[in-house]
Amino acid sequence: MRDVAIEAVSLRKVYGTDQHAVVALDDVSISIRKGEFFTLLGPSGCGKTTLLKMIAGFETPSEGNILLNGHDITEQPPNRRPVNTVFQSYALFPHLTVRQNVGFGLSMLGRPAAEIDEVVNRALGLVKLEAMADRKPQQLSGGQQQRVALARALAPSPEVLLLDEPLSALDLKLRKEMQTELKRLQLELGITFIFVTHDQEEALTMSDRIAVMSSGNLLQVGTPKEIYNHPVNRFVADFIGETNFIPAQVAGTTATIGGDIALPVDPASPQGSHTLAVRPEHIRIVPSGAEATLRALITESVYFGTDSHVRLRLANDIELVARFQSDEAGGDAPPVDTEVGLIFAPGALQVLED
């Protein structure tokens, strides 16, 4: 397809043999579009970095193929691929200046000095480091060093930029700043970014699409809203944000919890014994006398500044957590031991495939 930059076809990676074999990737197929910010998300050991290294050419698949713009590059060495990588460790040369670091790859390619100067100046302009071109890496902050690593990776004009947890070494404030910077760069340049992270918030705020991985398997691919609001199974729902899980019996359009509480669900939901998922912000607390879906007792209320979290217990001892903005309803939740009603937002209850 013309709009596909990277396509992984039935990728499998096995380390070791026989009883010592470890499957790092298990039949993973994925298409990444041109010009999108695509994130591989999952816990440590899920296979996301292995997949990134295969795209870069640093790992060879045990089975399967990798295509770039429709051409098979599975056997091509890293230096023959129009792909660059930004690693978690910046890997800057301490004895070289910022300008020399950014131009190093171009020098190795034998580019003319005038061309290197022009490209380096443009790359430093993109990351707003023109004024620091003659400094050494040790004279820069962590965020500035990360910008140098980005500029160096962008200098040769790669068709795809791979980013392997590049922000994990930064403090929270710098991470937020660099998230904005990366998204700005990707939009400005229009090239494909493939970003690896285990940080759910980072993935949700930066990505056009997200691939959630676990134990070498690809579980779900979708936009941040699709992944958050319509997780395909319990792992995805639990890994992305905070979720309430409720065991239920599903029959037709009704899910029964606790043996006697009936809740409406989508008629296309899987039938039988399943788990219901509902996000805390999709539960609204109302006075006990109001019309409500459920009745509950408040057992705990915690103020987090912008948010307030309320723990609730249903009559059958099922526990839920509700979350609301602290400026709603005067900013105060009803006190502990208060009986209240609960209303679920339309479509909030998701029936999961366990």
N, C-alpha and C positions, 0 to 999 in steps of 0.2 A: 504493500500500500504506500502511496506517495507521501502520506503525512506521518509515516512511522520512521522514527530515527533509529531506535534500537529494538530489535526483536530477539528474545530468547526463546528457543524452541526445544522443549523437552530436556532441559538441562538437568544433569545429574552429576554430583561430585562425591566420590567415595575416597576416603583416606584409609590406608591400611588394607589388609586382606583377611579373608576367612573370619574367624571369631573376633579378630581385632579390628574389623572394618568399622568405620564411622561414616555414616551418611550425612554429609553437610548440606547437600541439596538433593531433593527427591522429585524429579520430573516437574521442574518449574518452567512454565511457559508464560511469557509476558510481552506486551507491546508498549513501547514508550514513544509518545508522539513528538514530532519536531517542535521545538520551542516551548515545551512545557517544563514546569518545575515538578519533578516526580520524586517522591520520597519512598525509600525502603525502610519500613518501621518494624521493630520487633525487639525482644529482649536479647541479651547477650547469648551467642551460640545459635541463633535462629537461622543463620545462613545469609544474612543480608550483605555482610562484607565479602563473603565468598563470591556472591553473585556480582558485586561491584568489581572485584579483582578479575573475574572472568571477562567482564566487559572491557576492562583496561588491558587485558592480555597477560596479567601477572599469574593467573591460574588457568590451567587447561581443563576443560570439562571431561569427566569420565565418559559421558554420553551427551548427545545433543549438539546444538549449533547456536552461534550468535551471528546475527545479521546487522549490518550498519547500512542504512539507506538501501536495503534490499540486497546487499552484497554480503556473502558469507566471509566473515573475518575470523572464524574460529581458530584457524592455524596461523594467522598473522601475528608477528611479534609486536610487543607494545610500541616500539618506535616506528612501526609502519601504520599505526592506527591514528586517525585524526581525533584523538581523545586525550585529554589531560586529567590529572588527578590532584586534588588538594587533600593532604592527609591530616590526621589529628595532630601529629607533631609537624611543626611548620617546615622542618628540614631546610632551614636557611643556612647559607655558608657564612660563618661568623666573621671571616676575614675579608669578605666582600661588602661593598656598599649596597644600599637598597637598589640603586640603579644597576649595579653589576649583577646582583641576584636576579632581578627581573629579566635582564638580557642574557643570562647565562645559557639558556636553552637555545636561543637564537644564534649565539656565538658558536655553540657546538654544531649547529646546522650549517655554519659557514656563511651566514647572511652578511651582506655588506654593512660596514660600520654606520653609514648614513641611514640605512633602513632600520638597523637595530635602535639607533637613537630615536628615530621617529616613532617606532612601535612602543618602545619603553616609555617615552613621554606620554603617549596616548593611554597606555595601560595604567601609569601612575595617576593620570588625570581621572580615570574611571574610579579608582579607589581613593582619590583625594589625598595623595601623598607626594605631590610634586615638591613641596617645600622640604621634604625629608629625604630626597633622592641621594644625598651624599652622606647620610648617616650609616652607621653599622647596625646590625640587628640588635645588639645588646643595648643600644641607645633608644630603643623603641619599646612601647608598651606591648602587652600581649595582643590587644586588638589591632595595633598597627602592624605587628609581625604577621598576623593572620591576613591582613590586607596585602602585604608584600607577597605572601604565598599565593593569594588569589591573582594578583597582577602577573606574577610569573607564569601561572597556569593559563591565564587568558592571553598572554602575549603572542603565542603562535597561532591565535585564532582557531581554537579547536571547534569541531562540530558538536562535540558533547563534552561537558565538564562534569567530572565525577568528584563528589565531596564525601569523604569518609569521616563522619563525625567531626567536622572541622571546628566546631564551637565548644566541644566538651571540656577543653582546658581553660575556658574563660569563666570569669565570675558572672553572676546573674545579670548585672547591669550591662556588661560588655556583650554577653550573649544576646540580649534584647537588641542592642544597637546593631550587632552584626547580622541578626536575622533580617532586620529592615534593610541593611546594606546589601545582603545577598539577593533579596527579592528585587530590590531596585536594579541591581546589576543584571539580573536575569531578564527583567522586563526591558531594560534599555538595550541589551545586546541581542535578545531574541533567540539565543541558543538554548539547547537542551541541557538542563541541570538535572543530574541524578544524585540525590542527597540521601545519605545513610544516617539514621539516628535511632536512639531508643527513647527519645524524649517525645511524648505524645503531644504536648502543647506546641512544641517546635514544629512538629509535622502538621498539625491542624492549622497553624497560623501562616505557614509559608507555602504550602503545597497546592498545586493544581489538582493532582491526584496522589493517592497514597496506596502502597501495597503493604498489607500487614502479613508478616511472616512468623512462623513458629516451627521449631524442630525441623528445619529444612524444607518446609512446605509453604506454599503461597495460599493464604486463607481467604483474602478478600482484596479486591482492587476497586477503588472508587474515589469520588471527590471527598473532601473532609466532611461535608454534610452527610453524604451517603454513608460513610463509615461510622460516623457518630450516631446518626439517627436510625440507621437500619443495619446494625451489625448482623453478620450471618450466623454467628455462633457465640457461645458463652465466652470463649477466649477473647475474641475481638471486642465484645461488649465490656469485658472486665479490664482489658488492657488500655482501651481508649476511654479515659475519664472515669468518673464515679458512677456506679450503677447499683440499683436494687435488684436482687434476684429472688424470685418467688416460685417454688415448686407448684405445678398446676396440672390439672387434667383438662385437656382441651377436647371439646366435642362440638362440632359445628362452629357457631359464632360465639361460643361461651367457654370461658376458662374458669374452672372451679378451684379455689384455693382454700386450704384449711378444712376441706370437707363440705363446707356449706356456704362459702361466699362466691357468688357468681359475678364474673367480670366480662364485659363485651370485648371480643377480639376480631381481627380481620378474618373474614370467611375463608381466605386463602391460606390461613395459618396451618402448619402441620398439626395433625390430630394425635391424641393419646397423651402420654406422660411427657411433659416438657417443662422448660423453665421460662417464666415471664421475666422480662427485663424492663425497668422503667427508670429513667434518669431522675435524680433528686429534684432538679429544677422544673420537672414536668408534673410535680405534685403540688397542688394548692391547698393550703390549710384554711378552713372556714369554720365559723362557730358551730358548736355541736347541734344546735337547733336548725341549721340550714340544710337544704337539700344537698346530699353528698353521695358519692359512690361508696365510701367506706367510713367507718367510725374508728377512731384510734385514741390512744392515751399518749400524751407527751411525756417521755421519760428523760429527755435531756435537751438542752438548748445551748448552743455555743455561738458566740458573736465573733466573726472573723474580720470585722471592719466593713468591707464592701458587701460581704455575704453573711448570712446567718444560717446555721445548720441545725435542724431539729430532728431528733431521733424519736420515732413513734412505734408503739406496739399495738397490733390489732388484737381483737378479742381472742383469737386462736394462737397468740404468742408469736406471730410472725412480726419481725421488726423491719421497719423502713426508715430511710433518711430522706427528709425534704430539705430543699435549699431555696432561699429566696433572697432578693436584694434587700440589704438592711434598711434602705429608705422606703421600702414598701410598708404599708400599714403602720406608719409611725416608727418603723425600725425595730419594733419589739415583737418577739413571738409570745404566744400565750405562755404562762408559767408552767413549770413541771407539774405533772399530775392533773393537768387540765384535759378534759375530754373534748375532742374536736372532730370535725368532719373532714374528709379528704376528697378532692376532685382531681382526676387525672386529665391532663390535656388531651385533646382529640388525637388519636393515633399514637399516644405515648406508650401503650403496652405493646411490647414486641414479644412474639413467641419464638424462642431460639431453638435451633437444632443443636442439641448438646453434643 
